[in-house]
Amino acid sequence: MTERWKHRPPGSNWGDFGPDDQVGRLNLITPERRLKAMAEVRTGEVFCLSLPLDMPGGNALHPHRHPPRRHAEERSPGKHCVNFELSGVNPDFVDSVCDDHVVLYLQYSTQWDALSHIGRRFDADGDGTAEIVYYNGYRAGIDILGAEQPGGPAAKALGIENMAATGVQGRGVMVDLHGAFGDARTLVGYDDLMRVMDADGVTVEPGDLLCLHTGFARMILDMGGQPDAEALHHRCAVLDGRDERLIAWVEESGVAALIADNYAVEAYPNPCRHNGPHEALPLHQACLFRLGIHLGELWHLSVLNGWLKRHARSRFLLTAPPLRLPGSFGSPVTPVATV
């Protein structure tokens, strides 16, 4: 029992990494496992796994998230710091300077979800009343502050900076769903995933960072910033978060993080198969809320996947820390794969 909860959700690992843990399954990336990841480097070639952060373009993918908006820094009224000559400060200076700032939706493009991103109502303290809680029992209104609260909006616990502090470096493992299903919209359940992994000889071990290549990010790049809403919502493979055997495998596999080149990793919306209250994002609930597994979305995996396939490999060194931005619920990321 901890200060925050007496009962933990069924199938969760709350408390397994300590009563105050805030990084979840990233604890499985030990120094020994990191050394094994480094042993996957054979050629020294690197791959950038981020989309340009102004992609996909527009807001057809998510109506409330918008592309970055850049502004020049203003040094004085009417004096913007682009091609700003420092001779105005000191006539002997010969330098010119460019500075800017950006309004950035942190989960617009290639991103990590923080463990504070998804919670739910659950009777964690056993008093008969469900309250909004997050991974390891951290509380809405106490640890996760809303915009209406002093100091909010902010994750006083489970913010993305906790993930950044770990370095997020380990062994990436690629599964090529696009190679099996092409561009067709396909709900991938446990049987489908195992079939693809078996066919390609892919194995996953505890502490691995699992990457799912669907071709979605490549499709976004091909659209050149003018996305087709129909394609965005009806093409490429997605995990079936309502497949209970798939959720059980994610729990049992020991993966430290789950990453895809698509939006949300899982199908959304994904109609429930029964009536009554249900989770809109069951895989998010399993990973972020119950198991402390960070989710990576909209990564650019196609070029790396092609290289790995040509060289009959699926493993690589992955380095992917988010911004160390205290209190945030997610972050852009520029992941680097080294092979």
C-alpha positions, -999 to +999 in steps of 0.1 A: +000+000+000+012+035-008+000+069+001-019+073-032-037+039-035-049+009-017-062-009-048-045-010-081-063-018-114-064-054-125-035-062-148-015-032-137+021-030-124+016-001-100+042-002-073+063-029-089+091-003-096+085+015-063+057+035-047+069+068-063+080+055-097+073+079-126+089+062-156+073+027-157+087+001-179+117+022-189+131+009-156+137-024-176+164-006-197+193-015-174+229-007-182+234-043-192+205-041-217+218-008-230+252-025-237+234-053-256+217-025-276+250-010-284+262-044-296+237-041-325+257-013-340+278-028-369+281-002-396+278+031-377+251+044-400+224+065-385+187+072-394+166+101-383+132+088-373+114+121-371+090+137-395+096+174-401+077+189-372+053+208-395+040+175-408+014+162-414+002+197-423-031+213-414-053+197-388-072+171-407-055+143-386-064+159-352-088+190-353-073+205-321-036+202-329-020+227-353+013+231-371+041+251-355+038+289-357+072+307-358+078+343-348+109+364-348+122+375-314+115+412-308+145+431-293+126+464-292+094+477-306+095+472-344+130+456-342+128+419-349+159+397-344+163+384-380+193+397-398+196+420-368+230+438-369+247+441-336+263+473-348+232+490-334+244+479-300+280+487-305+293+503-338+324+481-336+304+448-338+302+432-372+278+404-363+242+398-375+218+376-355+187+356-361+165+344-331+129+331-331+103+315-310+077+289-318+041+281-307+043+243-308+016+217-302+038+191-285+019+161-299+013+174-334+040+154-352+066+128-342+061+125-305+062+107-272+032+104-249+040+111-213+024+088-186+003+118-176-013+118-210-041+093-202-059+084-170-093+074-159-118+072-130-109+044-107-115+037-070-078+036-060-083+044-023-111+019-018-136+044-004-163+034-029-159+065-050-139+065-083-116+095-088-095+104-118-061+088-114-030+081-136-002+056-136+009+045-101-020+063-085-011+099-092-041+121-088-060+146-109-061+179-091-032+171-069-004+157-092-020+165-126-032+201-125-058+216-148-056+250-165-080+264-138-057+255-110-027+275-096+004+264-115-016+245-141-019+231-166+010+209-155+020+174-146+036+178-111+042+141-115+045+119-146+056+148-167+077+141-198+108+154-181+110+122-161+113+102-193+139+126-207+160+121-176+164+084-183+182+091-217+157+068-235+184+047-251+180+010-257+175-017-283+149-010-309+131-039-326+113-033-359+081-052-370+072-045-406+034-045-407+034-027-440+053-055-456+024-079-447-006-056-452+004-028-475-015+004-474-049-013-466-066-003-434-061-034-413-069-040-377-039-060-364-046-083-335-025-108-316-027-135-343-017-111-371+012-096-351+026-130-342+022-142-378+043-112-391+069-116-364+073-153-370+075-149-408+103-122-404+121-140-376+115-111-351+119-117-314+112-093-286+128-094-251+121-075-219+134-039-221+131-037-259+117-006-276+092-021-301+087-002-334+058-009-358+062+001-394+029+007-412+039+031-440+016+058-426+044+084-421+057+078-456+022+084-469+022+117-449+055+128-465+042+119-500+012+143-494+037+171-490+019+190-462-015+188-480-030+158-463-060+139-476-084+134-447-099+103-461-065+086-465-054+097-430-083+080-413-087+049-436-053+036-446-025+016-432-024-010-404-032-002-368-032-023-337-066-036-325-066-023-289-098-043-282-080-076-288-075-089-252-048-114-263-028-085-279-031-065-247-020-096-227+010-100-250+021-064-245+020-069-208+038-102-208+064-093-234+082-068-212+085-041-239+098-009-225+080+013-250+056+009-279+062+030-311+045+033-344+047+055-375+009+061-374-015+082-354-023+067-320-006+033-325-040+017-321-072+021-341-092+052-332-121+053-333-125+015-327-161+006-320-167-014-288-180-049-292-204-046-263-228-021-249-222+001-218-192+021-205-159+013-222-125+027-230-122+048-261-084+040-263-079+006-247-043+002-257-035+037-243-053+026-211-033-006-209+001+011-217+000+045-202-024+040-173-019+004-161+016-006-172+037+026-175+046+019-212+053+052-231+038+054-266+056+069-296+034+081-325+040+094-360+076+083-362+093+081-396+103+044-398+102+036-436+138+043-445+152+024-415+128-004-421+139-008-457+175-009-447+169-035-420+149-057-444+177-055-470+202-066-444+181-093-428+180-075-395+154-062-371+174-048-342+192-016-338+204+010-312+177+036-306+183+069-289+151+090-284+149+114-254+120+138-255+123+175-246+132+179-209+102+202-205+089+201-169+052+194-165+043+185-201+020+157-211+039+148-243+068+160-264+082+162-299+112+138-304+139+134-330+148+097-326+181+084-339+186+048-349+222+035-352+229+003-371 
